[in-house]
Amino acid sequence: MVIGKVLTITELFDMGYEAVFIGSGAGLPMFMNIPGESLVGVYSANEYLTRINLMKAYKPEAETPILHNKKVAVVGGGNVAMDAARCAKRLGAEVHIIYRRSEAELPARAEEVHHAREEGIIFDLLTNPVSIQGDEKGHVESITCIRMELGEPDASGRRSPVPIQGSEFTMEADAVIMALGTSPNPMSYGGTPGLERTRKGCVAADEAGHTSVEGGLCRRRRRHRRRHCHPGHGGRQARRKGHRRVFEEQEIRQKGPAACGALTVKVLFLGLLLR
């Protein structure tokens, strides 16, 4: 059952469910939406690391072997970007990390950055991709970037990167790994009018886990004093949190057919249906 495609959350309430806990996690990789992202050799970091570490795609005898690239560009500056860069390096590539802010703003842990430098990863800071070019066979051939400078702080408190006009340059690369984080799949809450979302597309929730739709519950995450569905730990942890949330939910327990106790509440956990 695919929620948002076969059934909407609104239709679930119409079927008699008194609460819907949205615990689908956030496994949808983010891309930049720049030209060339559909070329062969452009990966999300999730796919790249999963294929290497879980599917053993670095082995020639693997069912879906991964290419051993010569020059790899990893876009992003978080811990996952460091992981992907170091894996590509260990497979024999020259690896560049492309990050649009300076080293002081790198979100990766200091030790991750230190180990990446130890292994020979090249950091192209204050740099941002604008397009990816391919050869006649549709494989990645190069990436075009633009130099950046830091302007005023944005909503996160970090200084906003501003493009330097006329500073574009192109460097060779036969693979590009996008390590820009993940987001919730909007399909899970599609077609639900009035369901508020955060700037990053997560379902917004208050301290008690309530969403803007009555009966809708969501795990909350503390970050920059905002509340929203947790994007980093996937559906399993969110579902565990959801079970605890539902059975602690006083308002729902005291309404209508559920007045006699928590165990009579008819609840649907979206994370279960999305798996």
Secondary structure, 3 states (H helix, E strand, C coil): CCECCCECHHHHHHCCCCEEEECCCCCEECCCCCCCCCCECEEEHHHHHHHHHCCCCCCCCCCCCCCCCCEEEEECCCHHHHHHHHHHHHCCCEEEEEECCCHHHCCCCHHHHHHHHHCCCEEEECEEEEEEEECCCCEEEEEEEEEEEEEEECCCCCEEEEECCCCCEEEECCEEEECCCEECCHHHHCCCCCCCECCCCCEECCCCCECCCCCEEECCCCECCECECCCCCHHHHHHHHHHHHHHHCHHHHCCHHHHHCHHHCCEEEHHHHHC
